[in-house]
Amino acid sequence: MHRTTRRAVFCVSLLGGASASASGIAVQVQDANGKVLPDTVVYVEAEGAAAGGKPASVQIEQKGLKFMPLVTVVQVGATINFPNNDKVRHHIYSFSPAHKFDQKLYSGQAAAPQVFDKAGTVVLGCNIHDKMIAYVKVVDTPYFAKTDGAGAARIELPAGKYVVKAWHYNTVGGATPEQTLTVKAGAEPTTAIFKLPMKPVVVDDAGTSL
Ligand SMILES: [Cu+2]
């Protein structure tokens, strides 16, 4: 009885230890002046990485005449739903080679889910509301993240050497800098800072950044 209990406790602590010390990378993304950059996609291209599970389905909502979120990152093969939570109808489209589609006027849940089966950048717009824009970065890897409000992103990875890329929709010439990082098993995350060359931010008449 006593032995059984001890073994059970041992197993639990092993599992807890594994998740607490999971290795990976912790990336900070900034512009050339050191200003933090939210909404940057950080991803890792690793051989054989795509062999993981089925890509998750996600949604991009339309609310307040905006797409939310502005930036979405998915693995190749993911499905995206486009619920319209506005009272008005939208007509969303993409001309991007990585995924062209045209969803005529609709409201509610009526828009057909779209499967994103090619890696690349897809820019979404609305035919009725010119200011509506959103970006979908489709990556051929299950290892990706998006930076938070502090420009930080973290990806858990097994030990190994990885090429890490940082993509932001507003870089000069679409620059996507990369760094090679080594992850050690059970160690603290490997840290890196990316500095992206940004285009000037466009501001509309109302003073809001677009
Ligand atoms: Cu619209």
Residues whose N, C-alpha, C, O or C-beta is under 5 A from the ligand:
A	BS01	CU	R89 H90 H91 C126 I128 H129
